[in-house]
Amino acid sequence: MVEVRPEARGDATVFFDTVVDAHQADALVGCYVLARREDLPDDVLELQEGGIEGFTVVDAEAGIIGTAVAINEMPGQHLLEVARVGQEGAVLIPVVDEFLEGVDEQTRCIYVNVPQGLLDL
């Protein structure tokens, strides 16, 4: 691994010194890379580790849900913890491509499109 560039939605672009042509690179697109945290550059995990705290979470149907508190790393998937506006407790939203529309770091907004009923749990 030569370089890691953080991208939106917790993704990253990883550059390898062993990939020598476009065919090899195309075969790796969309794959997951497992790496020890200590082997990664310090800034790579910045967004995933608290960088989203305080972001406004906006659903496509419901509008503003609340404020992002944390990303909880669970064995099956990560969960976005959101403090609800005007309600006690928090809602947990799975951090999956089907629900996450995008992250706008300039406006500090996380855009989601969660299934009907998830916010009622």
All heavy atoms as an XYZ file, in Angstrom:
912
protein
N       0.855     -1.162      0.000
C       0.000      0.000      0.000
C       0.908      1.233      0.000
O       1.824      1.330      0.787
C      -0.897     -0.043      1.236
C      -1.843      1.066      1.353
S      -3.118      0.867      2.618
C      -2.187      0.492      4.071
N       0.614      2.158     -0.897
C       1.427      3.351     -1.030
C       0.755      4.576     -0.429
O       1.377      5.377      0.253
C       1.734      3.626     -2.519
C       2.508      4.912     -2.699
C       2.488      2.466     -3.134
N      -0.564      4.709     -0.661
C      -1.274      5.898     -0.212
C      -2.741      5.556      0.033
O      -3.306      4.698     -0.630
C      -1.190      6.986     -1.292
C      -1.870      8.273     -0.943
C      -1.827      9.286     -2.089
O      -1.159      9.056     -3.108
O      -2.506     10.312     -1.939
N      -3.347      6.263      0.996
C      -4.769      6.131      1.282
C      -5.355      7.530      1.293
O      -4.877      8.404      2.003
C      -5.019      5.450      2.643
C      -6.512      5.346      2.910
C      -4.354      4.094      2.708
N      -6.412      7.744      0.473
C      -7.098      9.034      0.436
C      -8.519      8.861      0.944
O      -9.300      8.136      0.338
C      -7.163      9.573     -0.990
C      -5.877     10.099     -1.507
C      -6.093     10.801     -2.833
N      -4.826     10.951     -3.502
C      -4.669     11.040     -4.807
N      -5.722     11.000     -5.603
N      -3.481     11.174     -5.323
N      -8.860      9.513      2.065
C     -10.237      9.426      2.570
C     -11.218     10.023      1.566
O     -10.914     11.004      0.895
C     -10.201     10.260      3.847
C      -8.765     10.413      4.185
C      -8.005     10.329      2.904
N     -12.369      9.393      1.447
C     -13.435      9.865      0.565
C     -14.686     10.068      1.411
O     -14.707      9.749      2.593
C     -13.704      8.830     -0.536
C     -12.488      8.454     -1.374
C     -12.019      9.544     -2.310
O     -12.787     10.489     -2.573
O     -10.873      9.453     -2.780
N     -15.739     10.557      0.802
C     -17.014     10.737      1.496
C     -17.588      9.386      1.894
O     -17.208      8.360      1.354
C     -18.001     11.477      0.594
N     -18.511      9.395      2.825
C     -19.239      8.215      3.279
C     -18.345      7.171      3.921
O     -18.673      6.006      3.957
C     -20.038      7.598      2.141
C     -21.042      8.524      1.559
C     -21.889      7.985      0.490
N     -21.461      6.742     -0.088
C     -22.123      6.104     -1.014
N     -23.250      6.603     -1.449
N     -21.705      4.989     -1.516
N     -17.181      7.578      4.411
C     -16.309      6.632      5.090
C     -15.511      5.752      4.163
O     -14.796      4.873      4.615
N     -15.626      5.955      2.871
C     -14.853      5.188      1.910
C     -13.452      5.761      1.795
O     -13.158      6.846      2.310
C     -15.507      5.223      0.523
C     -16.836      4.487      0.479
O     -17.071      3.641      1.352
O     -17.617      4.766     -0.444
N     -12.589      5.057      1.111
C     -11.236      5.547      0.865
C     -10.750      4.997     -0.464
O     -11.175      3.923     -0.897
C     -10.296      5.114      1.980
N      -9.880      5.743     -1.117
C      -9.189      5.253     -2.297
C      -7.812      4.817     -1.848
O      -7.099      5.584     -1.193
C      -9.077      6.348     -3.383
O     -10.400      6.759     -3.739
C      -8.354      5.824     -4.608
N      -7.455      3.579     -2.183
C      -6.188      3.004     -1.757
C      -5.315      2.795     -2.987
O      -5.767      2.246     -3.992
C      -6.413      1.660     -1.023
C      -5.096      1.067     -0.569
C      -7.366      1.836      0.151
N      -4.077      3.226     -2.905
C      -3.128      3.078     -3.995
C      -2.088      2.023     -3.613
O      -1.531      2.068     -2.521
C      -2.433      4.411     -4.286
C      -3.388      5.472     -4.767
C      -4.068      6.260     -3.861
C      -3.615      5.664     -6.119
C      -4.960      7.231     -4.288
C      -4.497      6.626     -6.561
C      -5.182      7.417     -5.646
N      -1.852      1.075     -4.518
C      -0.893     -0.004     -4.282
C       0.275      0.120     -5.235
O       0.102      0.451     -6.407
C      -1.562     -1.368     -4.511
C      -2.679     -1.667     -3.571
C      -3.993     -1.387     -3.907
C      -2.423     -2.241     -2.343
C      -5.029     -1.671     -3.035
C      -3.448     -2.529     -1.459
C      -4.754     -2.248     -1.810
N       1.473     -0.199     -4.749
C       2.647     -0.166     -5.631
C       2.774     -1.451     -6.446
O       3.569     -1.525     -7.377
C       3.930      0.102     -4.840
C       4.152     -0.871     -3.701
O       3.331     -1.781     -3.506
O       5.147     -0.700     -2.986
N       1.959     -2.457     -6.145
C       2.028     -3.722     -6.868
C       1.054     -3.793     -8.041
O       1.096     -4.738     -8.818
C       1.757     -4.904     -5.913
O       0.492     -4.695     -5.287
C       2.849     -5.011     -4.865
N       0.168     -2.809     -8.191
C      -0.756     -2.763     -9.322
C      -0.040     -2.052    -10.455
O       0.333     -0.888    -10.329
C      -2.060     -2.031     -8.946
C      -2.970     -1.901    -10.153
C      -2.758     -2.760     -7.813
N       0.129     -2.763    -11.578
C       0.960     -2.212    -12.654
C       0.200     -1.849    -13.919
O       0.760     -1.212    -14.806
C       2.121     -3.179    -13.009
C       3.079     -3.301    -11.839
C       1.598     -4.541    -13.428
N      -1.077     -2.260    -14.019
C      -1.815     -1.888    -15.228
C      -3.302     -1.692    -14.912
O      -3.777     -2.009    -13.821
C      -1.622     -2.920    -16.353
C      -2.129     -4.313    -16.006
O      -3.115     -4.434    -15.259
O      -1.531     -5.297    -16.499
N      -4.025     -1.158    -15.888
C      -5.438     -0.837    -15.708
C      -6.281     -2.087    -15.452
O      -7.251     -2.040    -14.699
C      -5.972     -0.084    -16.921
N      -5.919     -3.205    -16.066
C      -6.667     -4.450    -15.866
C      -6.619     -4.872    -14.395
O      -7.645     -5.238    -13.818
C      -6.108     -5.558    -16.769
C      -6.805     -6.864    -16.596
N      -8.087     -7.082    -17.047
C      -6.406     -8.015    -16.009
C      -8.453     -8.312    -16.731
N      -7.452     -8.899    -16.103
N      -5.453     -4.815    -13.781
C      -5.320     -5.153    -12.364
C      -6.101     -4.159    -11.500
O      -6.754     -4.554    -10.541
C      -3.854     -5.164    -11.931
C      -3.076     -6.356    -12.428
C      -1.627     -6.301    -11.964
O      -1.032     -5.225    -11.909
N      -1.074     -7.453    -11.641
N      -6.021     -2.892    -11.835
C      -6.737     -1.868    -11.069
C      -8.243     -2.071    -11.172
O      -8.956     -1.989    -10.163
C      -6.350     -0.475    -11.562
N      -8.765     -2.351    -12.365
C     -10.199     -2.581    -12.549
C     -10.694     -3.760    -11.712
O     -11.806     -3.730    -11.184
C     -10.528     -2.826    -14.019
C     -10.468     -1.567    -14.860
O     -10.508     -0.462    -14.277
O     -10.363     -1.688    -16.098
N      -9.876     -4.782    -11.563
C     -10.254     -5.960    -10.780
C     -10.405     -5.632     -9.291
O     -11.107     -6.333     -8.569
C      -9.231     -7.075    -10.972
N      -9.772     -4.562     -8.832
C      -9.812     -4.192     -7.415
C     -10.903     -3.178     -7.070
O     -11.195     -2.967     -5.897
C      -8.455     -3.631     -6.986
C      -7.287     -4.626     -7.034
C      -5.978     -3.905     -6.768
C      -7.507     -5.756     -6.044
N     -11.506     -2.561     -8.071
C     -12.526     -1.540     -7.823
C     -13.688     -2.150     -7.048
O     -14.209     -3.205     -7.399
C     -13.028     -0.922     -9.148
C     -14.239     -0.027     -8.906
C     -11.916     -0.141     -9.821
N     -14.072     -1.484     -5.956
C     -15.184     -1.930     -5.134
C     -14.836     -2.977     -4.096
O     -15.682     -3.374     -3.312
N     -13.588     -3.399     -4.065
C     -13.167     -4.407     -3.084
C     -12.896     -3.752     -1.732
O     -12.646     -2.560     -1.644
C     -11.891     -5.104     -3.551
S     -12.134     -6.149     -4.985
N     -12.947     -4.555     -0.699
C     -12.622     -4.090      0.638
C     -11.164     -4.395      0.937
O     -10.629     -5.405      0.495
C     -13.503     -4.778      1.687
C     -14.938     -4.359      1.603
C     -15.849     -5.099      0.875
C     -15.372     -3.215      2.249
C     -17.176     -4.702      0.795
C     -16.690     -2.814      2.172
C     -17.586     -3.567      1.438
O     -18.890     -3.166      1.363
N     -10.541     -3.514      1.704
C      -9.157     -3.712      2.123
C      -9.149     -3.768      3.638
O      -9.674     -2.875      4.301
C      -8.249     -2.548      1.645
C      -6.835     -2.720      2.170
C      -8.248     -2.468      0.133
N      -8.581     -4.820      4.186
C      -8.422     -4.918      5.631
C      -7.008     -4.493      5.974
O      -6.047     -4.962      5.373
C      -8.663     -6.354      6.105
C     -10.058     -6.907      5.832
C     -10.147     -8.358      6.300
C     -11.101     -6.077      6.546
N      -6.897     -3.576      6.922
C      -5.582     -3.083      7.330
C      -5.604     -2.789      8.820
O      -6.639     -2.404      9.376
C      -5.225     -1.814      6.556
N      -4.465     -2.965      9.452
C      -4.365     -2.603     10.865
C      -4.349     -1.086     10.969
O      -3.746     -0.391     10.153
C      -3.081     -3.178     11.468
C      -3.076     -4.691     11.477
C      -1.826     -5.192     12.125
N      -0.668     -4.553     11.498
C       0.532     -5.105     11.410
N       0.746     -6.295     11.906
N       1.520     -4.472     10.836
N      -5.029     -0.562     11.984
C      -5.090      0.887     12.172
C      -3.705      1.515     12.241
O      -3.478      2.592     11.718
C      -5.879      1.231     13.430
C      -7.349      0.977     13.316
C      -8.063      1.295     14.623
N      -9.467      0.993     14.524
C     -10.413      1.891     14.239
N     -10.079      3.128     14.059
N     -11.661      1.538     14.154
N      -2.778      0.843     12.905
C      -1.434      1.404     13.057
C      -0.664      1.469     11.735
O       0.317      2.192     11.620
C      -0.627      0.653     14.125
C      -0.440     -0.816     13.856
C      -1.504     -1.711     14.488
O      -2.573     -1.219     14.907
O      -1.260     -2.915     14.551
N      -1.136      0.760     10.704
C      -0.480      0.796      9.404
C      -1.018      1.919      8.509
O      -0.483      2.167      7.436
C      -0.648     -0.543      8.673
C       0.140     -1.658      9.327
O       1.102     -1.359     10.072
O      -0.207     -2.834      9.099
N      -2.089      2.576      8.949
C      -2.715      3.624      8.148
C      -2.193      4.998      8.546
O      -1.830      5.217      9.695
C      -4.231      3.593      8.342
C      -4.931      2.319      7.888
C      -6.400      2.355      8.304
C      -4.809      2.128      6.395
N      -2.184      5.937      7.599
C      -1.816      7.316      7.950
C      -2.793      7.857      8.995
O      -3.969      7.489      9.023
C      -1.968      8.082      6.628
C      -1.910      7.039      5.561
C      -2.451      5.780      6.171
N      -2.325      8.738      9.869
C      -3.125      9.249     10.982
C      -4.440      9.880     10.555
O      -5.454      9.736     11.221
C      -2.324     10.268     11.798
C      -1.166      9.611     12.533
O      -1.235      8.393     12.797
O      -0.201     10.326     12.836
N      -4.471     10.599      9.434
C      -5.667     11.338      9.045
C      -6.723     10.503      8.337
O      -7.827     10.955      8.116
C      -5.281     12.527      8.165
C      -4.624     12.102      6.858
O      -4.096     10.974      6.790
O      -4.629     12.912      5.911
N      -6.436      9.257      7.997
C      -7.374      8.438      7.239
C      -8.655      8.174      8.001
O      -9.739      8.207      7.446
C      -6.711      7.095      6.830
C      -7.741      6.099      6.346
C      -5.686      7.343      5.760
N      -8.584      7.948      9.286
C      -9.760      7.602     10.067
C     -10.426      8.812     10.708
O     -11.353      8.672     11.489
C      -9.382      6.584     11.150
C      -8.832      5.271     10.614
C      -8.373      4.385     11.759
C      -9.853      4.560      9.766
N      -9.989     10.001     10.361
C     -10.493     11.219     10.991
C     -12.003     11.363     10.878
O     -12.688     11.604     11.855
C      -9.815     12.433     10.364
C     -10.064     13.713     11.102
C      -9.237     14.835     10.528
O      -8.000     14.781     10.629
O      -9.845     15.750      9.964
N     -12.583     11.184      9.691
C     -14.025     11.344      9.526
C     -14.782     10.251     10.267
O     -15.765     10.505     10.928
C     -14.414     11.326      8.050
C     -15.899     11.507      7.741
C     -16.383     12.846      8.262
C     -16.168     11.376      6.279
N     -14.270      9.000     10.204
C     -14.967      7.913     10.853
C     -14.892      8.008     12.371
O     -15.766      7.547     13.068
C     -14.381      6.561     10.426
C     -14.607      6.233      8.972
C     -13.501      6.726      8.073
O     -12.802      7.674      8.386
N     -13.342      6.102      6.935
N     -13.845      8.588     12.922
C     -13.657      8.621     14.368
C     -14.017      9.979     14.951
O     -13.177     10.729     15.400
C     -12.217      8.252     14.719
C     -11.892      6.808     14.403
C     -10.473      6.434     14.776
O      -9.676      7.335     15.106
O     -10.173      5.250     14.716
N     -15.278     10.299     14.921
C     -15.736     11.510     15.583
C     -15.847     12.720     14.686
O     -16.358     13.736     15.111
N     -15.370     12.635     13.475
C     -15.440     13.765     12.567
C     -16.860     14.147     12.195
O     -17.101     15.230     11.715
N     -17.827     13.266     12.438
C     -19.215     13.551     12.070
C     -20.026     14.087     13.235
O     -21.182     14.446     13.059
C     -19.895     12.300     11.461
C     -19.787     11.083     12.379
C     -19.320     11.975     10.118
C     -20.895     10.984     13.348
N     -19.430     14.140     14.417
C     -20.168     14.642     15.580
C     -20.673     16.054     15.313
O     -19.940     16.910     14.861
C     -19.282     14.640     16.817
C     -18.988     13.261     17.336
C     -18.069     13.287     18.544
O     -17.827     14.364     19.103
O     -17.592     12.202     18.903
N     -21.960     16.247     15.569
C     -22.555     17.562     15.377
C     -23.118     17.798     13.991
O     -23.787     18.808     13.761
N     -22.875     16.892     13.042
C     -23.455     17.046     11.711
C     -24.971     16.905     11.815
O     -25.483     16.103     12.595
C     -22.924     15.972     10.753
C     -21.605     16.279     10.113
C     -20.520     16.732     10.854
C     -21.424     16.088      8.748
C     -19.307     16.999     10.267
C     -20.204     16.349      8.137
C     -19.146     16.814      8.900
N     -25.707     17.667     11.029
C     -27.156     17.544     10.953
C     -27.488     16.364     10.046
O     -26.933     16.241      8.958
C     -27.784     18.830     10.382
O     -27.425     19.925     11.231
C     -29.296     18.727     10.294
N     -28.390     15.495     10.507
C     -28.793     14.329      9.723
C     -30.162     14.615      9.116
O     -31.117     14.923      9.835
C     -28.827     13.050     10.579
C     -29.236     11.847      9.741
C     -27.453     12.816     11.220
N     -30.232     14.524      7.776
C     -31.438     14.886      7.044
C     -31.912     13.691      6.223
O     -31.152     13.141      5.427
C     -31.167     16.085      6.099
C     -32.431     16.489      5.356
C     -30.585     17.265      6.863
N     -33.181     13.306      6.433
C     -33.772     12.206      5.679
C     -34.533     12.754      4.478
O     -35.138     13.833      4.558
C     -34.720     11.397      6.567
C     -35.360     10.252      5.820
O     -34.629      9.298      5.457
O     -36.582     10.306      5.584
N     -34.528     12.010      3.374
C     -35.197     12.444      2.152
C     -36.689     12.668      2.355
O     -37.266     13.584      1.769
C     -34.968     11.417      1.041
N     -37.335     11.868      3.194
C     -38.779     12.003      3.430
C     -39.096     12.807      4.691
O     -39.937     13.684      4.683
C     -39.422     10.616      3.550
C     -39.385      9.802      2.281
C     -40.301     10.370      1.204
O     -41.407     10.853      1.546
O     -39.908     10.350      0.030
N     -38.420     12.485      5.799
C     -38.761     13.063      7.103
C     -38.142     14.433      7.349
O     -38.538     15.124      8.272
C     -38.335     12.104      8.219
N     -37.158     14.808      6.556
C     -36.470     16.078      6.785
C     -35.403     15.922      7.859
O     -34.791     14.861      7.974
N     -35.199     16.951      8.659
C     -34.152     16.912      9.685
C     -34.537     15.920     10.774
O     -35.598     16.044     11.386
C     -33.903     18.306     10.289
C     -33.356     19.242      9.219
C     -32.939     18.215     11.482
C     -33.175     20.680      9.674
N     -33.661     14.928     10.977
C     -33.892     13.910     12.009
C     -33.282     14.358     13.325
O     -33.865     14.203     14.379
C     -33.266     12.564     11.593
C     -33.910     12.046     10.316
C     -33.385     11.544     12.715
C     -33.199     10.850      9.734
N     -32.065     14.896     13.251
C     -31.372     15.299     14.458
C     -29.906     15.542     14.194
O     -29.508     15.891     13.086
N     -29.083     15.304     15.228
C     -27.662     15.583     15.173
C     -26.865     14.297     15.348
O     -27.150     13.503     16.251
C     -27.276     16.573     16.293
O     -28.068     17.749     16.149
C     -25.816     16.962     16.203
N     -25.874     14.093     14.498
C     -25.025     12.908     14.596
C     -24.216     12.950     15.885
O     -23.623     13.968     16.223
C     -24.089     12.831     13.394
N     -24.253     11.843     16.603
C     -23.533     11.727     17.864
C     -22.252     10.923     17.675
O     -21.194     11.294     18.159
C     -24.418     11.046     18.938
C     -23.653     10.797     20.217
C     -25.650     11.880     19.192
N     -22.349      9.797     16.947
C     -21.198      8.910     16.770
C     -21.497      7.884     15.697
O     -22.643      7.705     15.282
C     -20.881      8.191     18.084
N     -20.447      7.213     15.259
C     -20.588      6.010     14.446
C     -20.182      4.856     15.338
O     -19.040      4.792     15.801
C     -19.735      6.058     13.172
C     -20.252      7.157     12.239
C     -19.756      4.698     12.474
C     -19.497      7.288     10.943
N     -21.141      3.965     15.621
C     -20.876      2.815     16.474
C     -20.455      1.637     15.603
O     -21.211      1.225     14.714
C     -22.127      2.451     17.276
C     -22.583      3.591     18.159
O     -21.766      4.269     18.770
N     -23.874      3.827     18.220
N     -19.258      1.117     15.851
C     -18.757     -0.011     15.082
C     -19.291     -1.302     15.685
O     -18.941     -1.676     16.791
C     -17.230     -0.018     15.086
C     -16.638      1.154     14.353
C     -15.119      1.097     14.272
O     -14.550     -0.011     14.336
O     -14.519      2.165     14.149
N     -20.162     -1.971     14.951
C     -20.757     -3.227     15.389
C     -20.183     -4.351     14.519
O     -19.685     -4.086     13.421
C     -22.279     -3.166     15.248
C     -22.926     -1.985     15.975
S     -22.556     -1.897     17.719
C     -23.600     -3.188     18.331
N     -20.254     -5.585     14.974
C     -19.684     -6.696     14.198
C     -20.259     -6.818     12.788
O     -19.531     -7.080     11.844
C     -20.033     -7.929     15.035
C     -20.224     -7.427     16.412
C     -20.769     -6.034     16.272
N     -21.565     -6.602     12.619
C     -22.181     -6.767     11.310
C     -22.093     -5.547     10.423
O     -21.976     -5.656      9.207
N     -22.174     -4.364     11.019
C     -22.150     -3.116     10.255
C     -21.996     -1.942     11.215
O     -22.199     -2.081     12.407
C     -23.433     -2.954      9.448
C     -24.672     -2.807     10.310
C     -25.952     -2.977      9.521
O     -25.933     -3.299      8.362
N     -27.078     -2.761     10.166
N     -21.656     -0.798     10.675
C     -21.569      0.410     11.485
C     -22.960      1.014     11.598
O     -23.780      0.910     10.690
C     -20.626      1.423     10.851
C     -19.206      0.991     10.766
N     -18.676     -0.051     11.477
C     -18.178      1.472     10.035
C     -17.401     -0.192     11.208
N     -17.076      0.715     10.320
N     -23.218      1.669     12.749
C     -24.497      2.331     12.975
C     -24.269      3.796     13.287
O     -23.459      4.136     14.151
C     -25.241      1.672     14.144
C     -25.635      0.212     13.955
C     -26.167     -0.366     15.259
C     -26.660      0.066     12.844
N     -24.970      4.668     12.590
C     -24.916      6.104     12.844
C     -25.891      6.409     13.974
O     -27.086      6.145     13.862
C     -25.303      6.879     11.589
C     -25.412      8.395     11.719
C     -24.060      9.003     12.078
C     -25.943      8.987     10.416
N     -25.373      6.930     15.078
C     -26.211      7.293     16.223
C     -26.613      8.750     16.075
O     -25.767      9.632     15.950
C     -25.449      7.076     17.529
C     -26.256      7.348     18.757
C     -25.503      7.049     20.044
O     -24.431      6.417     19.990
O     -25.990      7.470     21.105
N     -27.928      8.985     16.100
C     -28.464     10.328     15.874
C     -29.337     10.729     17.051
O     -30.306     10.046     17.385
C     -29.301     10.373     14.576
C     -29.837     11.782     14.329
C     -28.486      9.885     13.384
N     -28.991     11.854     17.692
C     -29.833     12.428     18.746
C     -31.010     13.102     18.053
O     -30.820     13.995     17.227
C     -29.039     13.430     19.578
N     -32.222     12.675     18.390
C     -33.427     13.165     17.727
C     -33.754     14.600     18.134
O     -33.546     14.991     19.276
C     -34.625     12.279     18.082
C     -34.496     10.812     17.733
C     -34.500     10.541     16.236
N     -35.652     11.061     15.552
C     -36.728     10.362     15.231
N     -36.809      9.097     15.549
N     -37.725     10.931     14.599
N     -34.284     15.356     17.214
C     -34.740     16.714     17.487
C     -36.059     16.634     18.249
O     -37.004     15.993     17.790
C     -34.943     17.509     16.178
C     -35.616     18.845     16.446
C     -33.631     17.715     15.457
N     -36.098     17.234     19.433
C     -37.330     17.304     20.204
C     -37.801     15.994     20.797
O     -38.954     15.891     21.203
N     -36.947     14.981     20.830
C     -37.327     13.686     21.389
C     -36.204     13.159     22.263
O     -35.036     13.501     22.059
C     -37.606     12.667     20.285
C     -38.783     13.000     19.415
C     -39.025     11.909     18.382
O     -38.537     10.799     18.491
N     -39.792     12.249     17.359
N     -36.566     12.324     23.226
C     -35.549     11.678     24.045
C     -34.951     10.516     23.281
O     -35.587      9.941     22.405
C     -36.167     11.154     25.343
C     -36.397     12.222     26.372
C     -36.801     11.624     27.708
O     -36.297     10.540     28.055
O     -37.623     12.250     28.383
N     -33.724     10.166     23.662
C     -33.082      9.003     23.069
C     -32.502      9.291     21.696
O     -32.532     10.424     21.206
N     -31.992      8.246     21.107
C     -31.348      8.364     19.809
C     -31.893      7.296     18.874
O     -32.481      6.312     19.300
C     -29.836      8.204     19.956
N     -31.700      7.518     17.601
C     -32.041      6.526     16.597
C     -30.729      6.019     16.004
O     -29.768      6.785     15.874
C     -32.978      7.115     15.511
C     -32.296      8.199     14.705
C     -33.489      6.028     14.585
N     -30.691      4.728     15.685
C     -29.507      4.120     15.077
C     -29.823      3.806     13.626
O     -30.800      3.105     13.332
C     -29.104      2.850     15.825
C     -28.712      3.042     17.288
C     -28.472      1.693     17.952
C     -27.478      3.920     17.401
N     -29.007      4.337     12.736
C     -29.213      4.139     11.302
C     -28.038      3.335     10.760
O     -26.880      3.761     10.890
C     -29.315      5.491     10.567
C     -30.493      6.297     11.119
C     -29.441      5.279      9.062
C     -30.574      7.719     10.586
N     -28.309      2.167     10.149
C     -27.209      1.401      9.554
C     -26.477      2.229      8.497
O     -27.100      2.893      7.668
C     -27.915      0.203      8.914
C     -29.195      0.068      9.690
C     -29.594      1.490     10.020
N     -25.153      2.210      8.556
C     -24.338      2.940      7.581
C     -24.106      2.000      6.401
O     -23.116      1.277      6.339
C     -23.005      3.412      8.196
C     -22.184      4.187      7.167
C     -23.258      4.278      9.418
N     -25.081      1.993      5.485
C     -25.019      1.163      4.288
C     -25.359      2.034      3.087
O     -26.059      3.045      3.207
C     -25.987     -0.047      4.375
C     -25.552     -1.016      5.476
C     -27.416      0.388      4.612
N     -24.864      1.638      1.928
C     -25.083      2.424      0.717
C     -26.560      2.667      0.429
O     -26.929      3.715     -0.086
C     -24.448      1.732     -0.489
C     -22.938      1.791     -0.466
O     -22.376      2.647      0.254
O     -22.303      0.983     -1.174
N     -27.411      1.693      0.782
C     -28.839      1.830      0.498
C     -29.486      2.958      1.298
O     -30.501      3.505      0.871
C     -29.578      0.513      0.808
C     -29.197     -0.633     -0.105
C     -27.899     -1.325      0.316
O     -27.442     -1.113      1.457
O     -27.342     -2.069     -0.502
N     -28.942      3.308      2.455
C     -29.541      4.339      3.304
C     -28.793      5.663      3.245
O     -29.369      6.709      3.510
C     -29.588      3.890      4.764
C     -30.396      2.649      5.020
C     -30.300      2.000      6.227
C     -31.259      2.121      4.076
C     -31.027      0.858      6.498
C     -31.998      0.977      4.323
C     -31.884      0.344      5.540
N     -27.507      5.631      2.960
C     -26.684      6.838      2.999
C     -26.640      7.488      1.621
O     -26.153      6.906      0.660
C     -25.268      6.489      3.457
C     -24.332      7.644      3.725
C     -24.857      8.514      4.850
C     -22.947      7.128      4.065
N     -27.178      8.699      1.540
C     -27.206      9.437      0.276
C     -25.927     10.233      0.058
O     -25.478     10.395     -1.064
C     -28.409     10.374      0.241
C     -29.740      9.664      0.244
C     -30.051      8.981     -1.067
O     -29.786      9.577     -2.121
O     -30.552      7.847     -1.029
N     -25.332     10.755      1.133
C     -24.111     11.528      0.985
C     -23.786     12.334      2.230
O     -24.603     12.466      3.135
N     -22.573     12.859      2.242
C     -22.094     13.691      3.336
C     -21.563     14.982      2.737
O     -20.743     14.953      1.824
C     -20.968     12.979      4.130
C     -20.428     13.883      5.224
C     -21.463     11.666      4.707
N     -22.055     16.100      3.230
C     -21.580     17.404      2.781
C     -20.803     18.029      3.938
O     -21.400     18.521      4.903
C     -22.749     18.293      2.370
C     -22.313     19.606      1.758
O     -21.173     20.068      2.039
O     -23.104     20.188      1.001
N     -19.480     17.969      3.843
C     -18.645     18.487      4.927
C     -18.726     20.004      5.031
O     -18.553     20.553      6.116
C     -17.202     18.024      4.735
C     -17.049     16.522      4.919
C     -15.620     16.053      4.842
O     -14.791     16.614      5.580
O     -15.349     15.154      4.048
N     -19.011     20.686      3.921
C     -19.104     22.150      3.946
C     -20.290     22.611      4.785
O     -20.169     23.527      5.592
C     -19.223     22.709      2.521
C     -18.015     22.437      1.652
C     -16.776     23.143      2.162
O     -16.850     24.252      2.666
N     -15.629     22.499      2.045
N     -21.447     21.984      4.595
C     -22.643     22.377      5.336
C     -22.831     21.541      6.599
O     -23.782     21.777      7.345
C     -23.907     22.235      4.464
O     -24.055     20.862      4.071
C     -23.824     23.129      3.239
N     -21.944     20.550      6.810
C     -21.984     19.653      7.964
C     -23.318     18.913      8.041
O     -23.990     18.876      9.059
C     -21.691     20.397      9.262
C     -20.275     20.974      9.295
C     -19.930     21.686     10.579
N     -20.205     20.976     11.810
C     -19.424     20.028     12.359
N     -18.312     19.678     11.761
N     -19.766     19.456     13.508
N     -23.712     18.338      6.876
C     -24.955     17.579      6.780
C     -24.675     16.170      6.288
O     -23.821     15.960      5.425
C     -25.928     18.243      5.814
S     -26.693     19.727      6.460
N     -25.411     15.219      6.851
C     -25.398     13.838      6.391
C     -26.790     13.573      5.829
O     -27.793     13.755      6.530
C     -25.095     12.859      7.542
C     -23.717     13.159      8.134
C     -25.180     11.411      7.049
C     -23.405     12.383      9.399
N     -26.851     13.173      4.560
C     -28.127     12.933      3.906
C     -28.400     11.436      3.842
O     -27.560     10.665      3.387
C     -28.121     13.541      2.503
C     -27.968     15.044      2.549
C     -26.727     15.646      2.368
C     -29.066     15.857      2.805
C     -26.585     17.025      2.443
C     -28.933     17.237      2.878
C     -27.696     17.810      2.694
O     -27.561     19.168      2.769
N     -29.577     11.043      4.352
C     -29.954      9.639      4.376
C     -31.320      9.474      3.723
O     -32.061     10.440      3.523
C     -29.994      9.084      5.821
C     -28.628      9.130      6.464
C     -31.012      9.829      6.683
N     -31.639      8.235      3.397
C     -32.948      7.876      2.873
C     -33.292      6.534      3.499
O     -33.022      5.492      2.929
C     -32.921      7.800      1.347
C     -34.302      7.665      0.759
O     -35.294      7.605      1.477
N     -34.369      7.614     -0.558
N     -33.851      6.592      4.706
C     -34.106      5.368      5.465
C     -35.481      4.805      5.132
O     -36.388      5.546      4.753
C     -33.964      5.603      6.986
C     -32.542      6.012      7.324
C     -34.943      6.619      7.500
N     -35.648      3.484      5.288
C     -36.952      2.870      5.006
C     -38.036      3.393      5.960
O     -37.747      3.735      7.107
C     -36.725      1.381      5.250
C     -35.259      1.188      5.293
C     -34.654      2.505      5.661
N     -39.239      3.422      5.476
C     -40.367      3.865      6.279
C     -40.460      2.994      7.523
O     -40.314      1.771      7.457
C     -41.643      3.750      5.458
C     -42.696      4.720      5.838
C     -43.820      4.707      4.819
O     -44.175      3.669      4.288
N     -44.382      5.877      4.562
N     -40.647      3.603      8.674
C     -40.787      2.872      9.916
C     -39.504      2.792     10.752
O     -39.571      2.606     11.959
N     -38.352      2.949     10.139
C     -37.087      2.856     10.895
C     -36.994      3.947     11.945
O     -36.532      3.704     13.062
C     -35.881      2.927      9.964
C     -34.542      2.820     10.674
C     -34.235      1.363     10.975
C     -33.425      3.416      9.872
N     -37.467      5.123     11.621
C     -37.382      6.240     12.567
C     -38.406      6.132     13.687
O     -38.335      6.863     14.662
C     -37.531      7.574     11.827
C     -36.476      7.855     10.775
C     -36.788      9.159     10.035
C     -35.082      7.896     11.383
N     -39.366      5.209     13.563
C     -40.388      5.024     14.583
C     -39.975      4.028     15.650
O     -40.679      3.860     16.641
C     -41.694      4.534     13.944
C     -42.241      5.554     12.956
O     -42.043      6.768     13.173
O     -42.848      5.128     11.962
N     -38.851      3.357     15.453
C     -38.422      2.326     16.410
C     -37.898      2.941     17.683
O     -37.364      3.973     17.747
C     -37.336      1.440     15.796
C     -37.773      0.651     14.560
C     -36.590     -0.087     13.965
C     -38.863     -0.336     14.932
